[in-house]
Amino acid sequence: MQYVSAIVPPLVMAIGFGFVVRAIIRSQGGAQKGKEDAAADAMATTTRASGE
């Protein structure tokens, strides 16, 4: 039964990682994509302007 206790933690982590990747992929695009892109561009512009 040691093999069961040895495989459970990596298996749980692999399943959790799969759910995280799925959530990231599903959150890309959609109705808010334009607003998110505009916010990211504004942050990048502000960062570049303050760094000069």
All heavy atoms as a GROMACS GRO file, in nm:
protein
  372
    1MET      N    1   0.081  -0.121   0.000
    1MET     CA    2   0.000   0.000   0.000
    1MET      C    3   0.085   0.127   0.000
    1MET      O    4   0.031   0.236  -0.008
    1MET     CB    5  -0.093   0.000   0.121
    1MET     CG    6  -0.199  -0.109   0.117
    1MET     SD    7  -0.298  -0.107  -0.033
    1MET     CE    8  -0.410   0.024   0.001
    2GLN      N    9   0.216   0.111   0.010
    2GLN     CA   10   0.302   0.230   0.007
    2GLN      C   11   0.298   0.297  -0.130
    2GLN      O   12   0.315   0.419  -0.140
    2GLN     CB   13   0.445   0.192   0.041
    2GLN     CG   14   0.464   0.157   0.187
    2GLN     CD   15   0.609   0.119   0.216
    2GLN    OE1   16   0.685   0.093   0.124
    2GLN    NE2   17   0.645   0.116   0.343
    3TYR      N   18   0.277   0.219  -0.234
    3TYR     CA   19   0.272   0.277  -0.368
    3TYR      C   20   0.153   0.372  -0.382
    3TYR      O   21   0.160   0.470  -0.456
    3TYR     CB   22   0.270   0.168  -0.476
    3TYR     CG   23   0.150   0.078  -0.471
    3TYR    CD1   24   0.035   0.109  -0.542
    3TYR    CD2   25   0.151  -0.041  -0.396
    3TYR    CE1   26  -0.076   0.026  -0.539
    3TYR    CE2   27   0.041  -0.123  -0.392
    3TYR     CZ   28  -0.071  -0.090  -0.463
    3TYR     OH   29  -0.180  -0.172  -0.460
    4VAL      N   30   0.045   0.345  -0.313
    4VAL     CA   31  -0.072   0.434  -0.319
    4VAL      C   32  -0.039   0.567  -0.254
    4VAL      O   33  -0.065   0.674  -0.311
    4VAL     CB   34  -0.194   0.369  -0.251
    4VAL    CG1   35  -0.311   0.467  -0.244
    4VAL    CG2   36  -0.236   0.242  -0.326
    5SER      N   37   0.022   0.564  -0.136
    5SER     CA   38   0.056   0.688  -0.068
    5SER      C   39   0.167   0.763  -0.142
    5SER      O   40   0.180   0.884  -0.127
    5SER     CB   41   0.098   0.661   0.077
    5SER     OG   42   0.213   0.579   0.081
    6ALA      N   43   0.246   0.693  -0.222
    6ALA     CA   44   0.352   0.758  -0.299
    6ALA      C   45   0.297   0.826  -0.425
    6ALA      O   46   0.351   0.928  -0.468
    6ALA     CB   47   0.459   0.657  -0.338
    7ILE      N   48   0.190   0.775  -0.483
    7ILE     CA   49   0.139   0.829  -0.609
    7ILE      C   50   0.031   0.936  -0.588
    7ILE      O   51   0.008   1.019  -0.676
    7ILE     CB   52   0.086   0.715  -0.700
    7ILE    CG1   53   0.067   0.761  -0.845
    7ILE    CG2   54  -0.045   0.661  -0.648
    7ILE    CD1   55   0.194   0.792  -0.916
    8VAL      N   56  -0.034   0.938  -0.472
    8VAL     CA   57  -0.145   1.031  -0.451
    8VAL      C   58  -0.102   1.178  -0.457
    8VAL      O   59  -0.164   1.256  -0.530
    8VAL     CB   60  -0.219   0.998  -0.320
    8VAL    CG1   61  -0.315   1.109  -0.281
    8VAL    CG2   62  -0.294   0.867  -0.336
    9PRO      N   63   0.002   1.223  -0.386
    9PRO     CA   64   0.037   1.366  -0.393
    9PRO      C   65   0.071   1.415  -0.534
    9PRO      O   66   0.018   1.518  -0.576
    9PRO     CB   67   0.156   1.380  -0.298
    9PRO     CG   68   0.140   1.267  -0.202
    9PRO     CD   69   0.081   1.155  -0.283
   10PRO      N   70   0.154   1.345  -0.612
   10PRO     CA   71   0.180   1.392  -0.749
   10PRO      C   72   0.055   1.390  -0.837
   10PRO      O   73   0.036   1.478  -0.922
   10PRO     CB   74   0.284   1.296  -0.805
   10PRO     CG   75   0.342   1.226  -0.689
   10PRO     CD   76   0.240   1.231  -0.580
   11LEU      N   77  -0.031   1.294  -0.815
   11LEU     CA   78  -0.154   1.285  -0.893
   11LEU      C   79  -0.246   1.403  -0.862
   11LEU      O   80  -0.302   1.465  -0.952
   11LEU     CB   81  -0.224   1.153  -0.864
   11LEU     CG   82  -0.345   1.119  -0.950
   11LEU    CD1   83  -0.304   1.108  -1.096
   11LEU    CD2   84  -0.408   0.989  -0.903
   12VAL      N   85  -0.259   1.436  -0.734
   12VAL     CA   86  -0.341   1.550  -0.695
   12VAL      C   87  -0.284   1.680  -0.752
   12VAL      O   88  -0.358   1.766  -0.802
   12VAL     CB   89  -0.353   1.557  -0.541
   12VAL    CG1   90  -0.416   1.688  -0.496
   12VAL    CG2   91  -0.432   1.438  -0.489
   13MET      N   92  -0.153   1.695  -0.746
   13MET     CA   93  -0.090   1.816  -0.801
   13MET      C   94  -0.109   1.823  -0.952
   13MET      O   95  -0.133   1.932  -1.006
   13MET     CB   96   0.060   1.818  -0.767
   13MET     CG   97   0.088   1.840  -0.620
   13MET     SD   98   0.027   1.996  -0.559
   13MET     CE   99   0.138   2.107  -0.639
   14ALA      N  100  -0.100   1.713  -1.022
   14ALA     CA  101  -0.118   1.712  -1.167
   14ALA      C  102  -0.262   1.750  -1.204
   14ALA      O  103  -0.284   1.828  -1.297
   14ALA     CB  104  -0.084   1.574  -1.223
   15ILE      N  105  -0.358   1.700  -1.130
   15ILE     CA  106  -0.497   1.734  -1.157
   15ILE      C  107  -0.521   1.882  -1.128
   15ILE      O  108  -0.585   1.953  -1.206
   15ILE     CB  109  -0.591   1.644  -1.074
   15ILE    CG1  110  -0.582   1.501  -1.126
   15ILE    CG2  111  -0.734   1.696  -1.080
   15ILE    CD1  112  -0.651   1.398  -1.038
   16GLY      N  113  -0.466   1.930  -1.016
   16GLY     CA  114  -0.479   2.072  -0.983
   16GLY      C  115  -0.415   2.161  -1.087
   16GLY      O  116  -0.472   2.264  -1.126
   17PHE      N  117  -0.299   2.123  -1.136
   17PHE     CA  118  -0.231   2.200  -1.240
   17PHE      C  119  -0.315   2.204  -1.367
   17PHE      O  120  -0.324   2.307  -1.434
   17PHE     CB  121  -0.093   2.139  -1.268
   17PHE     CG  122  -0.015   2.216  -1.370
   17PHE    CD1  123   0.041   2.338  -1.339
   17PHE    CD2  124   0.005   2.164  -1.496
   17PHE    CE1  125   0.113   2.409  -1.432
   17PHE    CE2  126   0.078   2.234  -1.591
   17PHE     CZ  127   0.132   2.356  -1.558
   18GLY      N  128  -0.377   2.092  -1.400
   18GLY     CA  129  -0.464   2.086  -1.517
   18GLY      C  130  -0.581   2.184  -1.504
   18GLY      O  131  -0.615   2.254  -1.600
   19PHE      N  132  -0.639   2.193  -1.385
   19PHE     CA  133  -0.749   2.288  -1.363
   19PHE      C  134  -0.702   2.432  -1.372
   19PHE      O  135  -0.773   2.518  -1.425
   19PHE     CB  136  -0.816   2.262  -1.228
   19PHE     CG  137  -0.916   2.150  -1.232
   19PHE    CD1  138  -0.895   2.034  -1.159
   19PHE    CD2  139  -1.031   2.160  -1.308
   19PHE    CE1  140  -0.986   1.930  -1.161
   19PHE    CE2  141  -1.124   2.056  -1.312
   19PHE     CZ  142  -1.101   1.941  -1.238
   20VAL      N  143  -0.582   2.460  -1.323
   20VAL     CA  144  -0.528   2.597  -1.331
   20VAL      C  145  -0.505   2.636  -1.477
   20VAL      O  146  -0.543   2.745  -1.520
   20VAL     CB  147  -0.398   2.609  -1.250
   20VAL    CG1  148  -0.326   2.739  -1.280
   20VAL    CG2  149  -0.426   2.599  -1.102
   21VAL      N  150  -0.445   2.548  -1.555
   21VAL     CA  151  -0.421   2.575  -1.696
   21VAL      C  152  -0.554   2.594  -1.769
   21VAL      O  153  -0.568   2.686  -1.850
   21VAL     CB  154  -0.339   2.461  -1.761
   21VAL    CG1  155  -0.334   2.474  -1.911
   21VAL    CG2  156  -0.198   2.460  -1.703
   22ARG      N  157  -0.651   2.511  -1.738
   22ARG     CA  158  -0.783   2.523  -1.801
   22ARG      C  159  -0.847   2.657  -1.767
   22ARG      O  160  -0.905   2.723  -1.855
   22ARG     CB  161  -0.872   2.408  -1.753
   22ARG     CG  162  -1.009   2.408  -1.812
   22ARG     CD  163  -1.084   2.282  -1.768
   22ARG     NE  164  -1.222   2.289  -1.812
   22ARG     CZ  165  -1.324   2.317  -1.732
   22ARG    NH1  166  -1.304   2.340  -1.604
   22ARG    NH2  167  -1.446   2.321  -1.779
   23ALA      N  168  -0.836   2.700  -1.642
   23ALA     CA  169  -0.894   2.829  -1.603
   23ALA      C  170  -0.825   2.945  -1.674
   23ALA      O  171  -0.890   3.041  -1.716
   23ALA     CB  172  -0.884   2.846  -1.451
   24ILE      N  173  -0.694   2.938  -1.689
   24ILE     CA  174  -0.620   3.044  -1.758
   24ILE      C  175  -0.662   3.051  -1.905
   24ILE      O  176  -0.687   3.158  -1.958
   24ILE     CB  177  -0.468   3.021  -1.746
   24ILE    CG1  178  -0.424   3.044  -1.602
   24ILE    CG2  179  -0.391   3.110  -1.842
   24ILE    CD1  180  -0.281   3.003  -1.574
   25ILE      N  181  -0.673   2.936  -1.968
   25ILE     CA  182  -0.711   2.933  -2.110
   25ILE      C  183  -0.854   2.984  -2.128
   25ILE      O  184  -0.882   3.061  -2.220
   25ILE     CB  185  -0.695   2.791  -2.167
   25ILE    CG1  186  -0.546   2.757  -2.176
   25ILE    CG2  187  -0.760   2.779  -2.304
   25ILE    CD1  188  -0.518   2.613  -2.210
   26ARG      N  189  -0.944   2.944  -2.040
   26ARG     CA  190  -1.083   2.986  -2.053
   26ARG      C  191  -1.102   3.134  -2.026
   26ARG      O  192  -1.197   3.194  -2.074
   26ARG     CB  193  -1.172   2.905  -1.959
   26ARG     CG  194  -1.187   2.761  -2.003
   26ARG     CD  195  -1.274   2.686  -1.906
   26ARG     NE  196  -1.404   2.750  -1.898
   26ARG     CZ  197  -1.519   2.692  -1.929
   26ARG    NH1  198  -1.518   2.568  -1.970
   26ARG    NH2  199  -1.632   2.757  -1.918
   27SER      N  200  -1.012   3.195  -1.948
   27SER     CA  201  -1.028   3.336  -1.915
   27SER      C  202  -0.972   3.428  -2.024
   27SER      O  203  -0.987   3.549  -2.015
   27SER     CB  204  -0.961   3.368  -1.781
   27SER     OG  205  -0.820   3.358  -1.794
   28GLN      N  206  -0.909   3.372  -2.125
   28GLN     CA  207  -0.855   3.453  -2.234
   28GLN      C  208  -0.966   3.491  -2.331
   28GLN      O  209  -1.051   3.409  -2.364
   28GLN     CB  210  -0.746   3.376  -2.311
   28GLN     CG  211  -0.631   3.333  -2.224
   28GLN     CD  212  -0.561   3.448  -2.158
   28GLN    OE1  213  -0.524   3.543  -2.224
   28GLN    NE2  214  -0.544   3.440  -2.028
   29GLY      N  215  -0.964   3.615  -2.377
   29GLY     CA  216  -1.063   3.658  -2.474
   29GLY      C  217  -1.197   3.690  -2.410
   29GLY      O  218  -1.205   3.728  -2.294
   30GLY      N  219  -1.302   3.673  -2.485
   30GLY     CA  220  -1.435   3.698  -2.433
   30GLY      C  221  -1.477   3.843  -2.446
   30GLY      O  222  -1.414   3.922  -2.517
   31ALA      N  223  -1.584   3.878  -2.378
   31ALA     CA  224  -1.642   4.010  -2.390
   31ALA      C  225  -1.553   4.120  -2.333
   31ALA      O  226  -1.558   4.233  -2.378
   31ALA     CB  227  -1.777   4.012  -2.319
   32GLN      N  228  -1.472   4.087  -2.236
   32GLN     CA  229  -1.389   4.188  -2.170
   32GLN      C  230  -1.249   4.200  -2.232
   32GLN      O  231  -1.165   4.272  -2.178
   32GLN     CB  232  -1.376   4.154  -2.021
   32GLN     CG  233  -1.507   4.156  -1.946
   32GLN     CD  234  -1.568   4.294  -1.942
   32GLN    OE1  235  -1.497   4.393  -1.931
   32GLN    NE2  236  -1.698   4.301  -1.950
   33LYS      N  237  -1.223   4.129  -2.340
   33LYS     CA  238  -1.088   4.128  -2.397
   33LYS      C  239  -1.039   4.267  -2.434
   33LYS      O  240  -0.926   4.303  -2.401
   33LYS     CB  241  -1.083   4.038  -2.520
   33LYS     CG  242  -0.942   4.028  -2.579
   33LYS     CD  243  -0.937   3.922  -2.686
   33LYS     CE  244  -0.804   3.909  -2.755
   33LYS     NZ  245  -0.688   3.950  -2.688
   34GLY      N  246  -1.121   4.348  -2.500
   34GLY     CA  247  -1.080   4.483  -2.539
   34GLY      C  248  -1.047   4.570  -2.420
   34GLY      O  249  -0.947   4.642  -2.420
   35LYS      N  250  -1.128   4.560  -2.316
   35LYS     CA  251  -1.105   4.640  -2.196
   35LYS      C  252  -0.976   4.596  -2.125
   35LYS      O  253  -0.898   4.678  -2.079
   35LYS     CB  254  -1.224   4.625  -2.101
   35LYS     CG  255  -1.221   4.724  -1.985
   35LYS     CD  256  -1.336   4.701  -1.888
   35LYS     CE  257  -1.468   4.736  -1.953
   35LYS     NZ  258  -1.580   4.725  -1.857
   36GLU      N  259  -0.953   4.465  -2.119
   36GLU     CA  260  -0.831   4.414  -2.056
   36GLU      C  261  -0.708   4.454  -2.135
   36GLU      O  262  -0.606   4.491  -2.077
   36GLU     CB  263  -0.839   4.262  -2.044
   36GLU     CG  264  -0.943   4.213  -1.944
   36GLU     CD  265  -0.963   4.063  -1.950
   36GLU    OE1  266  -0.899   3.998  -2.034
   36GLU    OE2  267  -1.044   4.013  -1.871
   37ASP      N  268  -0.716   4.447  -2.268
   37ASP     CA  269  -0.603   4.486  -2.352
   37ASP      C  270  -0.573   4.635  -2.336
   37ASP      O  271  -0.457   4.675  -2.328
   37ASP     CB  272  -0.630   4.453  -2.499
   37ASP     CG  273  -0.626   4.304  -2.526
   37ASP    OD1  274  -0.577   4.228  -2.441
   37ASP    OD2  275  -0.674   4.263  -2.634
   38ALA      N  276  -0.677   4.718  -2.330
   38ALA     CA  277  -0.658   4.862  -2.314
   38ALA      C  278  -0.594   4.891  -2.179
   38ALA      O  279  -0.504   4.975  -2.168
   38ALA     CB  280  -0.791   4.934  -2.327
   39ALA      N  281  -0.636   4.822  -2.075
   39ALA     CA  282  -0.578   4.843  -1.942
   39ALA      C  283  -0.432   4.800  -1.940
   39ALA      O  284  -0.347   4.869  -1.882
   39ALA     CB  285  -0.658   4.766  -1.838
   40ALA      N  286  -0.401   4.689  -2.004
   40ALA     CA  287  -0.262   4.642  -2.009
   40ALA      C  288  -0.174   4.739  -2.086
   40ALA      O  289  -0.061   4.768  -2.046
   40ALA     CB  290  -0.255   4.503  -2.071
   41ASP      N  291  -0.226   4.792  -2.198
   41ASP     CA  292  -0.150   4.889  -2.276
   41ASP      C  293  -0.127   5.017  -2.197
   41ASP      O  294  -0.019   5.075  -2.202
   41ASP     CB  295  -0.222   4.921  -2.407
   41ASP     CG  296  -0.218   4.806  -2.506
   41ASP    OD1  297  -0.131   4.717  -2.489
   41ASP    OD2  298  -0.301   4.804  -2.599
   42ALA      N  299  -0.229   5.061  -2.124
   42ALA     CA  300  -0.215   5.182  -2.043
   42ALA      C  301  -0.110   5.163  -1.933
   42ALA      O  302  -0.029   5.252  -1.907
   42ALA     CB  303  -0.348   5.220  -1.982
   43MET      N  304  -0.110   5.046  -1.871
   43MET     CA  305  -0.012   5.018  -1.766
   43MET      C  306   0.129   5.014  -1.825
   43MET      O  307   0.223   5.065  -1.766
   43MET     CB  308  -0.044   4.886  -1.696
   43MET     CG  309  -0.163   4.896  -1.605
   43MET     SD  310  -0.209   4.738  -1.531
   43MET     CE  311  -0.057   4.684  -1.460
   44ALA      N  312   0.143   4.952  -1.942
   44ALA     CA  313   0.274   4.943  -2.006
   44ALA      C  314   0.324   5.081  -2.045
   44ALA      O  315   0.442   5.114  -2.028
   44ALA     CB  316   0.267   4.852  -2.128
   45THR      N  317   0.236   5.165  -2.097
   45THR     CA  318   0.274   5.301  -2.137
   45THR      C  319   0.315   5.383  -2.016
   45THR      O  320   0.415   5.454  -2.018
   45THR     CB  321   0.157   5.370  -2.210
   45THR    OG1  322   0.121   5.290  -2.323
   45THR    CG2  323   0.196   5.508  -2.257
   46THR      N  324   0.239   5.370  -1.907
   46THR     CA  325   0.270   5.443  -1.785
   46THR      C  326   0.405   5.399  -1.729
   46THR      O  327   0.485   5.480  -1.685
   46THR     CB  328   0.160   5.419  -1.678
   46THR    OG1  329   0.036   5.458  -1.734
   46THR    CG2  330   0.187   5.497  -1.553
   47THR      N  331   0.430   5.269  -1.733
   47THR     CA  332   0.557   5.216  -1.681
   47THR      C  333   0.674   5.267  -1.764
   47THR      O  334   0.775   5.306  -1.709
   47THR     CB  335   0.553   5.061  -1.682
   47THR    OG1  336   0.442   5.018  -1.605
   47THR    CG2  337   0.680   5.005  -1.624
   48ARG      N  338   0.658   5.267  -1.897
   48ARG     CA  339   0.765   5.315  -1.984
   48ARG      C  340   0.788   5.465  -1.964
   48ARG      O  341   0.902   5.511  -1.961
   48ARG     CB  342   0.732   5.286  -2.130
   48ARG     CG  343   0.776   5.148  -2.173
   48ARG     CD  344   0.758   5.129  -2.321
   48ARG     NE  345   0.639   5.045  -2.336
   48ARG     CZ  346   0.541   5.067  -2.420
   48ARG    NH1  347   0.543   5.169  -2.501
   48ARG    NH2  348   0.437   4.988  -2.425
   49ALA      N  349   0.683   5.540  -1.950
   49ALA     CA  350   0.696   5.686  -1.936
   49ALA      C  351   0.761   5.722  -1.802
   49ALA      O  352   0.843   5.814  -1.795
   49ALA     CB  353   0.558   5.751  -1.946
   50SER      N  354   0.728   5.652  -1.697
   50SER     CA  355   0.786   5.684  -1.567
   50SER      C  356   0.929   5.634  -1.555
   50SER      O  357   1.006   5.684  -1.475
   50SER     CB  358   0.700   5.625  -1.455
   50SER     OG  359   0.703   5.483  -1.461
   51GLY      N  360   0.967   5.535  -1.638
   51GLY     CA  361   1.101   5.482  -1.633
   51GLY      C  362   1.203   5.562  -1.710
   51GLY      O  363   1.323   5.548  -1.695
   52GLU      N  364   1.157   5.656  -1.794
   52GLU     CA  365   1.248   5.733  -1.877
   52GLU      C  366   1.302   5.853  -1.804
   52GLU      O  367   1.256   5.907  -1.714
   52GLU     CB  368   1.178   5.778  -2.005
   52GLU     CG  369   1.151   5.660  -2.095
   52GLU     CD  370   1.077   5.703  -2.222
   52GLU    OE1  371   1.028   5.818  -2.230
   52GLU    OE2  372   1.067   5.621  -2.312
   0.00000   0.00000   0.00000
